[in-house]
Amino acid sequence: MPGNAETAIRRCDARSAFVLSRGVVLLFAVACGAAVANVYFSQPLLVTMGDDLSMDPALVGSVVTLTQVGYGLGLFFLVPLGDVADRRRLIVAQLLLLVVALAVVAAAHTAVILLAGMAAVGLLAVVTQTLVAFAAALAPPRERGRVVGLVTSGVVIGILLARTASGLLADLAGWRSVYLASASLTALLAPALYRVLPCHGDAEPTPLRYRQLLRSTITLFARERLLRIRALFGLLVFAAFSTLWSSVALPLSEEPYSLPHSAIGALGLIGVVGALAATVAGRLNDRGLSGRTTGIALALLTASWLPLSFTRHSLWALMVGVILLDLAVQAVHVTNQTVIYALHTDAGSRLIGGYMVFYSLGSAVGAIAATSAYTLAGWGAVCALGCVFSCLGLVLWALTRHLAPRPVR
C-alpha cells in the first residue's frame, strides 16, 4: 500500500508542470456544455413526459423545478469540495454518478422515479462549475481570462442548444433517447478527462473539514466587497437573460407569427453568437480591462431591449436584440468569474460556487417576473422589466467602478 501511495504522489508531482493546451481547454468546454445541458433538456419535453407516465399536469411542472432545486443545492454543497479534494477524481466521480442519474431518468416508468432522477441530474450537473474553477486554476494567471472565456463559451452553447437538441432527438426516437444520448456522451467524457487532467490546479487543497468549508463560503462573501458586487452583477444580468428566454416563446407562438415549437427553439442558435463574447471578454480581462468591459457590456444589455421591444413587428429586430443581449450577458459573466477567482486562488471552487448561487437566483427571479408581467400587461411589460434589471446593473457599475480588481500576477 505505501508503494502505491508513493507512486500516486510521484504521478501528481510529475504533472505539476502540466501545460493547459488548447485541446484540453476545448475538452473542458465540451464537458461543461454537455453537463449543463442536462438542466435544460426537459423543458420542451414536459408534455411528452407527462403523457407517457400519465402524470398530473400540475406535477409535470415540478420536473423543471426539482432539477433547478437540485442544481442550486449542488452549487452550495458540492462545488466547494473542489477546494479540499483531488479535483480530477471529484470531476470524474460526479460525471459517473451523473451517468447513473441520466440512466435512471431514461428508464423511469413512474413519476416518482422520474422526479427523483431529475433532482439527482440537477445536483450532479454542477460539475460544470467545478470544471470552470479547475480550468481557471490550471491557467497561467495572465491567460486566465482567455481560458475562462473559452470554457464559458461551452457553457453558453450547452444552455442555448439543449432545448433544440432535445426536441430534435425526441422527435426522432422519443424523449428517453435524449437522456440515453447524454448518458453515453458523459460516459465517454469521464475517462477522457481523467486521462488528461492533473490531480490539482495551481495550489494544494485547503485543509478544511466539510462544515468549515461551507461556513468559509459564507465568510468569503462577508469579507470580500468585490465578490458581493460581482455576485450582484451576476444576479441582475441573469435576471435580464431569464426575462427574455423564459417568455420569448409566448409572443412568437401567437399572432401574427404562430411559429411552431421547433422554429422557436431554433432561436437558440442565434443566441450562440453570445459564445463569441465569452472569448473576447476573457482576452480583455487579461489586458486589465475588466471594469471597462463590464460597463460596455451592461450598456449593450440595456440597449438590447430597444430592438427586443419591436418583436411583435419584426423578427429581424428580435434577432438583433437576442445577439446584443447574449453578447452582453456572457461578457459580464466571464469578467465576473475571472475577477472573483483572482481574489483567492486557493478558494476558487467556493468563490465560483457561491457566485453561481446568485446566478441561479437571478434566473429564477427573471423567469417568475417575466411570465407574470406578460400575463398582466403583455410583451411591452416584459421588455420594460428586462430593461429595469439591465439599468440597475449599469447603475451599480457606475457607483462601484472605482473598486479595481486585483492585478493579475
Contacts in CASP RR format, 6 or more apart in sequence:
PFRMAT RR
TARGET T0000
AUTHOR 0000-0000-0000
METHOD contacts of the structure
MODEL  1
MPGNAETAIRRCDARSAFVLSRGVVLLFAVACGAAVANVYFSQPLLVTMG
DDLSMDPALVGSVVTLTQVGYGLGLFFLVPLGDVADRRRLIVAQLLLLVV
ALAVVAAAHTAVILLAGMAAVGLLAVVTQTLVAFAAALAPPRERGRVVGL
VTSGVVIGILLARTASGLLADLAGWRSVYLASASLTALLAPALYRVLPCH
GDAEPTPLRYRQLLRSTITLFARERLLRIRALFGLLVFAAFSTLWSSVAL
PLSEEPYSLPHSAIGALGLIGVVGALAATVAGRLNDRGLSGRTTGIALAL
LTASWLPLSFTRHSLWALMVGVILLDLAVQAVHVTNQTVIYALHTDAGSR
LIGGYMVFYSLGSAVGAIAATSAYTLAGWGAVCALGCVFSCLGLVLWALT
RHLAPRPVR
11 199 0 8 1.000
12 198 0 8 1.000
12 199 0 8 1.000
12 200 0 8 1.000
15 198 0 8 1.000
15 199 0 8 1.000
16 198 0 8 1.000
18 138 0 8 1.000
18 197 0 8 1.000
18 198 0 8 1.000
18 201 0 8 1.000
20 135 0 8 1.000
20 138 0 8 1.000
20 139 0 8 1.000
20 140 0 8 1.000
20 147 0 8 1.000
24 196 0 8 1.000
24 197 0 8 1.000
25 135 0 8 1.000
25 147 0 8 1.000
25 150 0 8 1.000
25 151 0 8 1.000
26 150 0 8 1.000
27 189 0 8 1.000
27 192 0 8 1.000
27 193 0 8 1.000
27 196 0 8 1.000
28 131 0 8 1.000
28 132 0 8 1.000
28 134 0 8 1.000
28 135 0 8 1.000
28 150 0 8 1.000
28 151 0 8 1.000
29 150 0 8 1.000
29 151 0 8 1.000
29 153 0 8 1.000
29 154 0 8 1.000
29 155 0 8 1.000
30 154 0 8 1.000
30 189 0 8 1.000
31 95 0 8 1.000
31 127 0 8 1.000
31 128 0 8 1.000
31 131 0 8 1.000
31 189 0 8 1.000
31 193 0 8 1.000
32 128 0 8 1.000
32 131 0 8 1.000
32 132 0 8 1.000
32 151 0 8 1.000
32 152 0 8 1.000
32 154 0 8 1.000
32 155 0 8 1.000
32 158 0 8 1.000
33 128 0 8 1.000
33 154 0 8 1.000
33 155 0 8 1.000
33 157 0 8 1.000
33 158 0 8 1.000
33 159 0 8 1.000
34 158 0 8 1.000
34 182 0 8 1.000
34 185 0 8 1.000
34 186 0 8 1.000
34 189 0 8 1.000
35 95 0 8 1.000
35 98 0 8 1.000
35 125 0 8 1.000
35 127 0 8 1.000
35 128 0 8 1.000
35 131 0 8 1.000
35 186 0 8 1.000
36 125 0 8 1.000
36 128 0 8 1.000
36 155 0 8 1.000
36 158 0 8 1.000
36 159 0 8 1.000
36 162 0 8 1.000
37 158 0 8 1.000
37 159 0 8 1.000
37 161 0 8 1.000
37 162 0 8 1.000
37 165 0 8 1.000
37 182 0 8 1.000
38 98 0 8 1.000
38 102 0 8 1.000
38 121 0 8 1.000
38 122 0 8 1.000
38 125 0 8 1.000
38 162 0 8 1.000
38 182 0 8 1.000
39 67 0 8 1.000
39 68 0 8 1.000
39 71 0 8 1.000
39 121 0 8 1.000
39 122 0 8 1.000
39 125 0 8 1.000
39 159 0 8 1.000
39 162 0 8 1.000
40 158 0 8 1.000
40 159 0 8 1.000
40 162 0 8 1.000
40 163 0 8 1.000
40 166 0 8 1.000
41 162 0 8 1.000
41 163 0 8 1.000
41 165 0 8 1.000
41 166 0 8 1.000
41 178 0 8 1.000
41 179 0 8 1.000
41 182 0 8 1.000
42 49 0 8 1.000
42 63 0 8 1.000
42 64 0 8 1.000
42 67 0 8 1.000
42 118 0 8 1.000
42 166 0 8 1.000
43 64 0 8 1.000
43 162 0 8 1.000
43 163 0 8 1.000
43 166 0 8 1.000
44 163 0 8 1.000
44 166 0 8 1.000
44 167 0 8 1.000
44 170 0 8 1.000
44 261 0 8 1.000
44 265 0 8 1.000
45 166 0 8 1.000
45 167 0 8 1.000
45 170 0 8 1.000
45 175 0 8 1.000
45 178 0 8 1.000
46 60 0 8 1.000
46 61 0 8 1.000
46 63 0 8 1.000
46 64 0 8 1.000
47 60 0 8 1.000
48 170 0 8 1.000
48 174 0 8 1.000
48 175 0 8 1.000
49 55 0 8 1.000
49 60 0 8 1.000
49 63 0 8 1.000
49 114 0 8 1.000
49 175 0 8 1.000
50 57 0 8 1.000
50 60 0 8 1.000
52 175 0 8 1.000
53 108 0 8 1.000
53 109 0 8 1.000
53 110 0 8 1.000
53 111 0 8 1.000
53 114 0 8 1.000
54 111 0 8 1.000
55 111 0 8 1.000
55 114 0 8 1.000
59 111 0 8 1.000
59 115 0 8 1.000
62 115 0 8 1.000
63 114 0 8 1.000
63 115 0 8 1.000
63 118 0 8 1.000
66 115 0 8 1.000
66 118 0 8 1.000
66 119 0 8 1.000
67 118 0 8 1.000
67 119 0 8 1.000
67 121 0 8 1.000
67 122 0 8 1.000
68 122 0 8 1.000
68 360 0 8 1.000
68 364 0 8 1.000
69 119 0 8 1.000
70 119 0 8 1.000
70 120 0 8 1.000
70 122 0 8 1.000
70 123 0 8 1.000
71 122 0 8 1.000
71 123 0 8 1.000
71 125 0 8 1.000
71 126 0 8 1.000
71 360 0 8 1.000
72 122 0 8 1.000
72 126 0 8 1.000
72 357 0 8 1.000
72 360 0 8 1.000
73 123 0 8 1.000
74 122 0 8 1.000
74 123 0 8 1.000
74 126 0 8 1.000
75 126 0 8 1.000
75 129 0 8 1.000
75 353 0 8 1.000
75 354 0 8 1.000
75 356 0 8 1.000
75 357 0 8 1.000
75 360 0 8 1.000
76 214 0 8 1.000
76 217 0 8 1.000
76 353 0 8 1.000
76 354 0 8 1.000
76 357 0 8 1.000
77 214 0 8 1.000
78 94 0 8 1.000
78 123 0 8 1.000
78 124 0 8 1.000
78 126 0 8 1.000
78 130 0 8 1.000
79 126 0 8 1.000
79 129 0 8 1.000
79 130 0 8 1.000
79 133 0 8 1.000
79 349 0 8 1.000
79 350 0 8 1.000
79 352 0 8 1.000
79 353 0 8 1.000
79 354 0 8 1.000
79 356 0 8 1.000
80 213 0 8 1.000
80 214 0 8 1.000
80 217 0 8 1.000
80 349 0 8 1.000
80 350 0 8 1.000
80 353 0 8 1.000
81 90 0 8 1.000
81 130 0 8 1.000
81 210 0 8 1.000
81 213 0 8 1.000
81 349 0 8 1.000
82 90 0 8 1.000
82 130 0 8 1.000
82 133 0 8 1.000
82 134 0 8 1.000
82 205 0 8 1.000
82 349 0 8 1.000
83 205 0 8 1.000
83 206 0 8 1.000
83 208 0 8 1.000
83 213 0 8 1.000
83 346 0 8 1.000
83 347 0 8 1.000
83 348 0 8 1.000
83 349 0 8 1.000
83 350 0 8 1.000
84 205 0 8 1.000
84 206 0 8 1.000
84 207 0 8 1.000
84 208 0 8 1.000
84 210 0 8 1.000
84 213 0 8 1.000
85 205 0 8 1.000
86 199 0 8 1.000
86 200 0 8 1.000
86 205 0 8 1.000
87 130 0 8 1.000
87 133 0 8 1.000
87 134 0 8 1.000
87 137 0 8 1.000
87 197 0 8 1.000
87 199 0 8 1.000
87 200 0 8 1.000
87 201 0 8 1.000
87 349 0 8 1.000
88 193 0 8 1.000
88 194 0 8 1.000
88 197 0 8 1.000
88 198 0 8 1.000
88 199 0 8 1.000
88 200 0 8 1.000
89 194 0 8 1.000
89 199 0 8 1.000
90 130 0 8 1.000
91 127 0 8 1.000
91 130 0 8 1.000
91 131 0 8 1.000
91 134 0 8 1.000
91 193 0 8 1.000
91 197 0 8 1.000
92 190 0 8 1.000
92 191 0 8 1.000
92 193 0 8 1.000
92 194 0 8 1.000
94 124 0 8 1.000
94 126 0 8 1.000
94 127 0 8 1.000
94 130 0 8 1.000
95 124 0 8 1.000
95 127 0 8 1.000
95 186 0 8 1.000
95 189 0 8 1.000
95 190 0 8 1.000
95 193 0 8 1.000
96 187 0 8 1.000
96 190 0 8 1.000
97 120 0 8 1.000
97 124 0 8 1.000
98 121 0 8 1.000
98 124 0 8 1.000
98 125 0 8 1.000
98 127 0 8 1.000
98 183 0 8 1.000
98 186 0 8 1.000
99 183 0 8 1.000
99 186 0 8 1.000
99 187 0 8 1.000
99 190 0 8 1.000
101 117 0 8 1.000
101 120 0 8 1.000
101 121 0 8 1.000
101 122 0 8 1.000
101 123 0 8 1.000
101 124 0 8 1.000
102 121 0 8 1.000
102 179 0 8 1.000
102 180 0 8 1.000
102 182 0 8 1.000
102 183 0 8 1.000
102 186 0 8 1.000
103 179 0 8 1.000
103 180 0 8 1.000
103 183 0 8 1.000
104 113 0 8 1.000
104 116 0 8 1.000
104 117 0 8 1.000
104 120 0 8 1.000
105 114 0 8 1.000
105 117 0 8 1.000
105 118 0 8 1.000
105 121 0 8 1.000
105 179 0 8 1.000
106 176 0 8 1.000
106 177 0 8 1.000
106 179 0 8 1.000
106 180 0 8 1.000
106 183 0 8 1.000
107 113 0 8 1.000
107 176 0 8 1.000
108 114 0 8 1.000
108 117 0 8 1.000
126 353 0 8 1.000
126 356 0 8 1.000
128 155 0 8 1.000
129 349 0 8 1.000
129 352 0 8 1.000
129 353 0 8 1.000
129 356 0 8 1.000
130 349 0 8 1.000
131 151 0 8 1.000
132 148 0 8 1.000
132 151 0 8 1.000
132 152 0 8 1.000
132 155 0 8 1.000
132 337 0 8 1.000
132 352 0 8 1.000
133 341 0 8 1.000
133 348 0 8 1.000
133 349 0 8 1.000
133 351 0 8 1.000
133 352 0 8 1.000
133 353 0 8 1.000
134 197 0 8 1.000
134 201 0 8 1.000
135 147 0 8 1.000
135 148 0 8 1.000
135 151 0 8 1.000
136 144 0 8 1.000
136 147 0 8 1.000
136 148 0 8 1.000
136 337 0 8 1.000
136 338 0 8 1.000
136 341 0 8 1.000
136 348 0 8 1.000
136 352 0 8 1.000
137 200 0 8 1.000
137 201 0 8 1.000
137 202 0 8 1.000
137 203 0 8 1.000
137 345 0 8 1.000
137 348 0 8 1.000
138 147 0 8 1.000
138 198 0 8 1.000
138 201 0 8 1.000
138 202 0 8 1.000
139 145 0 8 1.000
139 146 0 8 1.000
139 147 0 8 1.000
139 148 0 8 1.000
141 342 0 8 1.000
141 408 0 8 1.000
141 409 0 8 1.000
142 286 0 8 1.000
142 408 0 8 1.000
143 286 0 8 1.000
144 285 0 8 1.000
144 286 0 8 1.000
144 338 0 8 1.000
144 341 0 8 1.000
144 342 0 8 1.000
144 408 0 8 1.000
145 281 0 8 1.000
145 282 0 8 1.000
145 283 0 8 1.000
145 285 0 8 1.000
145 286 0 8 1.000
145 334 0 8 1.000
145 338 0 8 1.000
146 279 0 8 1.000
146 282 0 8 1.000
146 283 0 8 1.000
146 286 0 8 1.000
148 282 0 8 1.000
148 285 0 8 1.000
148 334 0 8 1.000
148 337 0 8 1.000
148 338 0 8 1.000
148 341 0 8 1.000
149 278 0 8 1.000
149 279 0 8 1.000
149 281 0 8 1.000
149 282 0 8 1.000
149 334 0 8 1.000
149 338 0 8 1.000
150 278 0 8 1.000
150 279 0 8 1.000
152 278 0 8 1.000
152 330 0 8 1.000
152 333 0 8 1.000
152 334 0 8 1.000
152 337 0 8 1.000
153 275 0 8 1.000
153 276 0 8 1.000
153 278 0 8 1.000
153 279 0 8 1.000
153 330 0 8 1.000
154 275 0 8 1.000
154 278 0 8 1.000
156 272 0 8 1.000
156 274 0 8 1.000
156 275 0 8 1.000
156 278 0 8 1.000
156 326 0 8 1.000
156 330 0 8 1.000
157 272 0 8 1.000
157 275 0 8 1.000
160 268 0 8 1.000
160 269 0 8 1.000
160 271 0 8 1.000
160 272 0 8 1.000
160 326 0 8 1.000
161 268 0 8 1.000
161 269 0 8 1.000
161 272 0 8 1.000
163 265 0 8 1.000
163 268 0 8 1.000
164 265 0 8 1.000
164 266 0 8 1.000
164 268 0 8 1.000
164 269 0 8 1.000
165 178 0 8 1.000
166 175 0 8 1.000
166 178 0 8 1.000
167 178 0 8 1.000
167 261 0 8 1.000
167 262 0 8 1.000
168 262 0 8 1.000
169 177 0 8 1.000
169 178 0 8 1.000
169 181 0 8 1.000
170 177 0 8 1.000
170 178 0 8 1.000
171 262 0 8 1.000
202 345 0 8 1.000
203 345 0 8 1.000
203 346 0 8 1.000
206 213 0 8 1.000
206 346 0 8 1.000
206 347 0 8 1.000
208 216 0 8 1.000
213 350 0 8 1.000
216 347 0 8 1.000
216 350 0 8 1.000
217 350 0 8 1.000
217 353 0 8 1.000
217 354 0 8 1.000
220 227 0 8 1.000
220 343 0 8 1.000
220 344 0 8 1.000
220 347 0 8 1.000
220 350 0 8 1.000
220 351 0 8 1.000
221 227 0 8 1.000
221 228 0 8 1.000
221 231 0 8 1.000
221 354 0 8 1.000
224 340 0 8 1.000
224 343 0 8 1.000
224 344 0 8 1.000
225 403 0 8 1.000
226 339 0 8 1.000
226 340 0 8 1.000
226 343 0 8 1.000
226 403 0 8 1.000
226 405 0 8 1.000
227 340 0 8 1.000
227 343 0 8 1.000
227 351 0 8 1.000
227 355 0 8 1.000
229 396 0 8 1.000
229 400 0 8 1.000
229 403 0 8 1.000
230 336 0 8 1.000
230 339 0 8 1.000
230 340 0 8 1.000
230 355 0 8 1.000
231 336 0 8 1.000
231 340 0 8 1.000
231 354 0 8 1.000
231 355 0 8 1.000
231 358 0 8 1.000
232 358 0 8 1.000
232 393 0 8 1.000
232 396 0 8 1.000
233 294 0 8 1.000
233 298 0 8 1.000
233 332 0 8 1.000
233 336 0 8 1.000
233 393 0 8 1.000
233 396 0 8 1.000
233 397 0 8 1.000
234 332 0 8 1.000
234 333 0 8 1.000
234 336 0 8 1.000
234 355 0 8 1.000
234 358 0 8 1.000
234 359 0 8 1.000
234 362 0 8 1.000
235 358 0 8 1.000
235 359 0 8 1.000
235 361 0 8 1.000
235 362 0 8 1.000
235 365 0 8 1.000
236 362 0 8 1.000
236 389 0 8 1.000
236 390 0 8 1.000
236 392 0 8 1.000
236 393 0 8 1.000
236 396 0 8 1.000
237 298 0 8 1.000
237 301 0 8 1.000
237 328 0 8 1.000
237 329 0 8 1.000
237 332 0 8 1.000
237 333 0 8 1.000
237 389 0 8 1.000
237 390 0 8 1.000
237 393 0 8 1.000
238 329 0 8 1.000
238 333 0 8 1.000
238 359 0 8 1.000
238 362 0 8 1.000
238 363 0 8 1.000
238 366 0 8 1.000
239 362 0 8 1.000
239 363 0 8 1.000
239 365 0 8 1.000
239 366 0 8 1.000
239 369 0 8 1.000
239 386 0 8 1.000
239 389 0 8 1.000
240 301 0 8 1.000
240 325 0 8 1.000
240 329 0 8 1.000
240 366 0 8 1.000
240 386 0 8 1.000
240 389 0 8 1.000
240 390 0 8 1.000
241 325 0 8 1.000
241 326 0 8 1.000
241 329 0 8 1.000
241 363 0 8 1.000
242 362 0 8 1.000
242 363 0 8 1.000
242 364 0 8 1.000
242 365 0 8 1.000
242 366 0 8 1.000
242 367 0 8 1.000
242 370 0 8 1.000
243 366 0 8 1.000
243 367 0 8 1.000
243 369 0 8 1.000
243 370 0 8 1.000
243 382 0 8 1.000
243 385 0 8 1.000
243 386 0 8 1.000
243 389 0 8 1.000
244 308 0 8 1.000
244 322 0 8 1.000
244 325 0 8 1.000
244 370 0 8 1.000
244 382 0 8 1.000
244 386 0 8 1.000
246 366 0 8 1.000
246 367 0 8 1.000
246 370 0 8 1.000
246 371 0 8 1.000
247 370 0 8 1.000
247 371 0 8 1.000
247 373 0 8 1.000
247 374 0 8 1.000
247 379 0 8 1.000
247 382 0 8 1.000
248 264 0 8 1.000
248 267 0 8 1.000
248 311 0 8 1.000
248 318 0 8 1.000
249 261 0 8 1.000
249 264 0 8 1.000
249 265 0 8 1.000
250 371 0 8 1.000
250 374 0 8 1.000
250 379 0 8 1.000
251 257 0 8 1.000
251 311 0 8 1.000
251 312 0 8 1.000
251 378 0 8 1.000
251 379 0 8 1.000
252 259 0 8 1.000
252 263 0 8 1.000
252 264 0 8 1.000
252 267 0 8 1.000
252 311 0 8 1.000
253 259 0 8 1.000
253 261 0 8 1.000
253 264 0 8 1.000
256 312 0 8 1.000
257 315 0 8 1.000
267 318 0 8 1.000
267 322 0 8 1.000
268 322 0 8 1.000
270 319 0 8 1.000
270 322 0 8 1.000
270 323 0 8 1.000
271 322 0 8 1.000
271 323 0 8 1.000
271 326 0 8 1.000
272 326 0 8 1.000
273 323 0 8 1.000
273 326 0 8 1.000
273 327 0 8 1.000
274 323 0 8 1.000
274 326 0 8 1.000
274 327 0 8 1.000
274 329 0 8 1.000
274 330 0 8 1.000
275 330 0 8 1.000
276 327 0 8 1.000
277 297 0 8 1.000
277 326 0 8 1.000
277 327 0 8 1.000
277 328 0 8 1.000
277 329 0 8 1.000
277 330 0 8 1.000
277 331 0 8 1.000
277 334 0 8 1.000
278 330 0 8 1.000
278 331 0 8 1.000
278 333 0 8 1.000
278 334 0 8 1.000
280 331 0 8 1.000
281 293 0 8 1.000
281 297 0 8 1.000
281 330 0 8 1.000
281 331 0 8 1.000
281 332 0 8 1.000
281 334 0 8 1.000
281 335 0 8 1.000
282 334 0 8 1.000
282 335 0 8 1.000
282 338 0 8 1.000
284 290 0 8 1.000
284 292 0 8 1.000
284 293 0 8 1.000
284 335 0 8 1.000
285 293 0 8 1.000
285 334 0 8 1.000
285 335 0 8 1.000
285 338 0 8 1.000
285 339 0 8 1.000
286 408 0 8 1.000
288 405 0 8 1.000
288 407 0 8 1.000
288 408 0 8 1.000
290 335 0 8 1.000
290 338 0 8 1.000
290 339 0 8 1.000
290 405 0 8 1.000
291 335 0 8 1.000
291 397 0 8 1.000
291 401 0 8 1.000
291 404 0 8 1.000
291 405 0 8 1.000
293 331 0 8 1.000
293 335 0 8 1.000
294 331 0 8 1.000
294 332 0 8 1.000
294 335 0 8 1.000
294 397 0 8 1.000
295 394 0 8 1.000
295 397 0 8 1.000
295 401 0 8 1.000
296 331 0 8 1.000
297 327 0 8 1.000
297 328 0 8 1.000
297 329 0 8 1.000
297 331 0 8 1.000
297 332 0 8 1.000
297 335 0 8 1.000
298 328 0 8 1.000
298 332 0 8 1.000
298 390 0 8 1.000
298 393 0 8 1.000
298 394 0 8 1.000
298 397 0 8 1.000
299 394 0 8 1.000
300 324 0 8 1.000
300 327 0 8 1.000
300 328 0 8 1.000
300 331 0 8 1.000
301 324 0 8 1.000
301 325 0 8 1.000
301 328 0 8 1.000
301 329 0 8 1.000
301 332 0 8 1.000
301 390 0 8 1.000
301 394 0 8 1.000
302 387 0 8 1.000
302 390 0 8 1.000
302 391 0 8 1.000
302 394 0 8 1.000
303 324 0 8 1.000
304 321 0 8 1.000
304 322 0 8 1.000
304 324 0 8 1.000
304 325 0 8 1.000
304 328 0 8 1.000
304 390 0 8 1.000
305 321 0 8 1.000
305 325 0 8 1.000
305 383 0 8 1.000
305 384 0 8 1.000
305 386 0 8 1.000
305 387 0 8 1.000
305 390 0 8 1.000
307 317 0 8 1.000
307 318 0 8 1.000
307 320 0 8 1.000
307 321 0 8 1.000
307 324 0 8 1.000
308 317 0 8 1.000
308 318 0 8 1.000
308 321 0 8 1.000
308 322 0 8 1.000
308 325 0 8 1.000
308 383 0 8 1.000
309 379 0 8 1.000
309 380 0 8 1.000
309 383 0 8 1.000
310 317 0 8 1.000
310 318 0 8 1.000
311 317 0 8 1.000
311 318 0 8 1.000
311 379 0 8 1.000
312 379 0 8 1.000
333 359 0 8 1.000
336 355 0 8 1.000
337 352 0 8 1.000
337 355 0 8 1.000
339 405 0 8 1.000
340 351 0 8 1.000
340 352 0 8 1.000
340 355 0 8 1.000
341 348 0 8 1.000
341 351 0 8 1.000
341 352 0 8 1.000
342 405 0 8 1.000
342 406 0 8 1.000
342 408 0 8 1.000
343 351 0 8 1.000
343 406 0 8 1.000
344 351 0 8 1.000
366 385 0 8 1.000
366 389 0 8 1.000
369 385 0 8 1.000
370 382 0 8 1.000
370 385 0 8 1.000
370 386 0 8 1.000
373 381 0 8 1.000
373 382 0 8 1.000
373 384 0 8 1.000
373 385 0 8 1.000
374 381 0 8 1.000
374 382 0 8 1.000
END
